[in-house]
């Protein structure tokens, strides 16, 4: 994985702007600690930070082709898993290769097929190509949005980058918020708005989309989307097909010239992928290394809930012993979590999700000492329907995002809007904002003609999860891993698998009357039966009282500081009432997260010098 950035201007000579493109590129050093490259022409400046995974000698970027009087320059972040097949096809068409890298395959795919090249890719990617002959910029992002890509238009210029900080390093781009941005920042429920980057007039390239910028304007193409159709395979055929897709996907994603490991929680998803990877390693005479995160005194303070049903440690040990992996548990303590609480904010360039992300950052930081690439079970729940809201009446009855109903059952989250000042509520109108976002999302759902009402509602729920919830998980996995130059691959995001399972009816998805029943059948024979049928338990968090106290101690001085930039946006008396010793327990992660987020917002407003465009009367 890498970090990419670029600056195009059809009215200005950029050939002498090396210092500025280097500054933009330098902001992404964490994403690519191994090398930096820049390329300039009259109208284009491209930058790249490299994390070496494949072909250390031959994959340097930006990569430039000058053939037949045509110059094309590529800066790219990601991995193309079918690059070997594409390389052979391109070689048969007369292309000659100078390296073994997937980067060169990608560049030559563009030379051969132009904008349609993305339709042939299987991988995770964000890319920018400057075509000198056409005087156009081509931006594209992978099918599910595993890799990030942001852009901003400023007069005759277009700027883009893997992270917003690269754009903010350019003087044309200011850190400004409008009412929509405020609504995104102060929405304490997990929700991603496709295309939004929080800051005013900075956008993200949506998953499965590409943008073509030229002097005359911009074209947007959706090259991939879900299509609804009847599912005609029976249970056995469906099970076998899912197993075959996963075996192929895991095999492709184990390819690297650096050490590869897996994340292992002892749950179905990570255990199944680990079993497949361990089998490949054993055939090659190698032992797979696996990793998990835990917290000091977790067994003492663990409290079961609908989200966290059981401790992971016994299950991790069971799977590691069964598969013969070399397992590593990274145990974190409260001081580490508190000291790094702001890391997610800096990684995202806007407030994020507290210790859920902080612990992930610390896990990847430890893993980076021994490896460069890991496989993760992310997205299986969104694809196969693993969350409790898929099966319950919440999904069928809700006229909003079903996970918001679930999270809203917790004490603080239930009263999330009470955390905000009346003046801010008047500006952002959060309930109306959420309702509008829900209507937008539902209007996109690809319906199946003749589908009964219950199944249609479930299809709607899957679409909402894939497009409004999953992006949050993919973003946090990308930012927390790339913050330490570590690559995480997500086999369940293979678009072929997503396309197929999208049309599998609910009764097959829950075969055996258990969540993700069809996936459990697909992993049969790879895992012990007790692991195969373990019920889902969410990503672990610290429930140690010292962490809750630390968050309180960090927040109270902010609430008492008349100059704290976040203060005018908050209902101070209400928040203070939550922090008293007599207040209800804050051990539930969704109760603590709004408080963590307020701490991050305060530092973000300060450190990023954020200008509030439409709400100036709330600021000092």
NORGIWO-V750130 format. One record per run of one state. SS is the DSSP state (hx for helix, st for strand, lp for the rest). FROM is the first residue (numbers start at 0). TO is the last residue. If there is no record, write none. Layout:
SS_FROM_TO / SS_FROM_TO
This chain:
lp_0_0 / st_1_8 / lp_9_16 / hx_17_25 / lp_26_27 / hx_28_30 / lp_31_31 / st_32_32 / lp_33_33 / st_34_39 / lp_40_42 / st_43_49 / lp_50_61 / st_62_66 / lp_67_68 / st_69_79 / lp_80_81 / hx_82_91 / lp_92_100 / hx_101_119 / lp_120_121 / st_122_130 / lp_131_134 / st_135_140 / lp_141_148 / st_149_153 / lp_154_155 / st_156_160 / lp_161_162 / hx_163_167 / lp_168_174 / st_175_176 / lp_177_177 / hx_178_184 / lp_185_194 / st_195_195 / lp_196_201 / st_202_203 / lp_204_207 / st_208_213 / lp_214_215 / st_216_221 / lp_222_233 / hx_234_252 / lp_253_258 / st_259_262 / lp_263_266 / hx_267_282 / lp_283_287 / st_288_294 / lp_295_296 / hx_297_300 / lp_301_311 / hx_312_322 / lp_323_324 / st_325_331 / lp_332_332 / hx_333_338 / lp_339_341 / hx_342_347 / lp_348_353 / hx_354_366 / lp_367_371 / st_372_374 / lp_375_378 / hx_379_383 / lp_384_386 / hx_387_390 / lp_391_391 / hx_392_396 / lp_397_400 / hx_401_406 / lp_407_409 / hx_410_413 / lp_414_414 / hx_415_418 / st_419_419 / lp_420_420 / hx_421_427 / lp_428_428 / hx_429_443 / lp_444_451 / hx_452_481 / lp_482_485 / st_486_488 / lp_489_489 / hx_490_492 / lp_493_493 / hx_494_501 / lp_502_504 / hx_505_508 / lp_509_515 / hx_516_521 / lp_522_527 / hx_528_531 / lp_532_543 / hx_544_559 / lp_560_565 / hx_566_568 / st_569_569 / lp_570_570 / hx_571_577 / lp_578_587 / hx_588_606 / lp_607_609 / st_610_611 / lp_612_614 / hx_615_617 / lp_618_619
